[in-house]
Structures are given as structure tokens and as C-alpha cells.
Amino acid sequence: MLLTVNPQAGEAYNIGGSYTCTVGDVLDTLLEKSTCRGIKVEVDPDRLRPIDADLQVPDTRKFTTHTGWAPEYNYDQTMTDLLAYWRARVARGTRFLAR
């Protein structure tokens, strides 16, 4: 949209939604939507970052003002779609990389 709606060379824009959550929140949501019970969550300390921003919320007003764009899908629908996507991939027998 930035290329087709009054393009402005050199401008920077933040693009994102208005819903904020942690990676843990995403995991909890997907587990709630799962039909599998008893999934055990383990934290791998080697993959944790020692320091990370607690919360990052983009200010998207400049982008929405410029283009009129707004998100079409809410968080819950996105998580439902994500789970359906991976269920379909697994059902097709897609091989996944393992550590």
C-alpha cells in the first residue's frame, strides 16, 4: 500500500496490530485450542535471551493515517488459523528439522 497510496520516499513506518501478548501467551492460547491433552512444556535455557524487551508495541498511527489500512483478523482467529495450518502440514507428512 505504501507503494500505491501516495508513496513518500525515505519515510519509515511501523506496521502491526493493536493486540499485545507474550510468546508464552501465544503458547497458552495454542495449547487451549489443541485437542491433545497432557502436552508438557519444557524451557530450554540455552535458547533464552539473557535480556529482552518486556513489551514492544509499535505506534502504527502514521501507517494507518497514510494508507487507511486496519487489521482484518483478530488474535484469536490468527491463532486458530495458525493451528489449522500446522495441523494440515503434519497431516501431509511434512518433515520438520529437529535440533
N, C-alpha and C positions, 0 to 999 in steps of 0.2 A: 504494500500500500504506500510505503514511503517513496517508492519509485514512480507511482502513478498519480498520487494525490499531492500536487504542488510540491515537487521534490525540492529539498533545501540542501545543497552541497555542504559537507563539513559538519552538519548537525549531529548530535548524539541523542539517542532516545533509549529509555528503559521500556521494555516490553514484558508484561507479566500479568498475572491475575490479582485479585484482591484478597484471596484466601491465603492465610499463612499457617504453616504447620511444620513440624519437625519430621525428620526421616523416621523416627520412632512412631509418630502419629500415622504416617503412611503405612508402616508395617502393621500397626494395630488395626487399622481400617481393613487392610487386605486379609488379615487373619480373621477378622469378624465376618468378612464376606465369604471366606473359604468354607467349603463343605468338609474339609479334613479337620479332624479334631485331634488334640494332643500334639500339635506341632511344637517342637522345642526350639526356642530361640537362644542362640549362643552368641556372645560377643567375642570377636577376635581382637584382642588388644593390639595386635600388630597392624590392624587396619584403622585404628582410631587415630585421629589427628590430635596432637597434644594441645593445640589451641585452635579454636574455630570461632567464628562469629556466632553468637547465640541466636540472633534473629536478623534476617535480611529481608527488607520489604522494599521493592522497587517503587519509586514515585513515577507512575505511568501517565500522569496528567498531561504532560507535553505531547506524548504519543497519541493519546485519545483525543486531545483537543485538535491536533493536526489532522488526524485521519477519521475520527468518529468511530473508531474500532472499539468493540467491547467483547469480552469473552462470551462464547456461546454455551460452554459446558461448565457445570459446577464441579466442585471437588468430588462429590460422591459419584457422579456419573463418570468422571475421569477414572476413578479407582475401579468402578465396575467394568468399564471398557478395558482397562489395563489387565485386569484379571482374566477377562474373556479372551484377550489377545494371547496371553501366555498359556491359557488352557488349550487354545487351538494349536499353538506351536508344539506343545507337548504331545497332543493327540496325533499330530502328523509325524511324530517320531524325530523331531528336530534334535540333533546332538548339541550339547552345550559344553563349553570349555569348563574344565574344573581346575582348581588350584592344586 
